[in-house]
Amino acid sequence: MSFKVKDVSVEELPDMVAAERYAFETPLQPIFRLYCPIVDNDRPKAIADTAAKEQERARNPDVNEEDIWIKAVSAQDSETDETLVGGAQWLFISKGSSDLEGHIESLAKRHPEGGARLFAAQSFRILCECEARNRLAITGSGPYATLGSFFTLPEYRKLGIGHLLMQWGLEIADERGLDVWIEAAPPAVPFYERHGFVQKEVTHLQPQRPDGLSEKVAAEWDATARSLLPINAVTMCRLAGSH
């Protein structure tokens, strides 16, 4: 069975988001629930909200960021009857944002106001500061590439699909002389290492509940921590031209 990589249209983004969630929840990757929570157990709304945000990003792109979704499909499929087997969101950053606080706040707002959002904000601060610290020390404040999403559907794993999706972006990064920075879940580290990535820092996420919270907010914090932790993340880098 062979596969090919194709661009994703704005209209296809809801299908990509739904497939992404299925892939990251089979089996569940705890860090995915931090980035893409399901509020009030409403899965369809969570998928629809995420898809709407991605479509808005695609229609009104950031001038400092090239945001490209790609998909892997069966090479035997017709143009009108495709089998989606994987996908990736490659981001090519021409100028990194200096608004770390705004980025953290935007991510945290995916969670309900109260203890859940406070937990998310502190978690994202730890992760974002780790990435920025390592990236600035090696790449500096210049352009770089990263991944917003990267997945293979469980029924099609270990068939070389991830390699196709990875090579697509690495070729562009190398052509442009860009380092690639990612935040990887531990099970995916060997895959990234085979593609030239090197571990820079491992984060065992342990946010500390602030003092002085109301009983209700403290309970929300504790419930969120119980539902999401443990979360481990690996900051990895592939220097431009690495093989």
Secondary structure, DSSP 8 states (H G I E B T S, - for coil): --EEEEE--GGGHHHHHHHHHHHHBTTB-HHHHHHS--GGG-HHHHHHHHHHHHHHHHHS--TTEEEEEEEEEETTSBTTB--EEEEEEEEEESS--S-HHHHHHHHHTTS-TTHHHHHHHHHHHHHHHHHHHHHHHHTTTS-EEEEEEEEE-GGGTTSSHHHHHHHHHHHHHHHHT--EEEEE-GGGHHHHHHTT-EEEEEEE------TT--HHHHHHHHHHHHHH---EEEEEEE-TT--
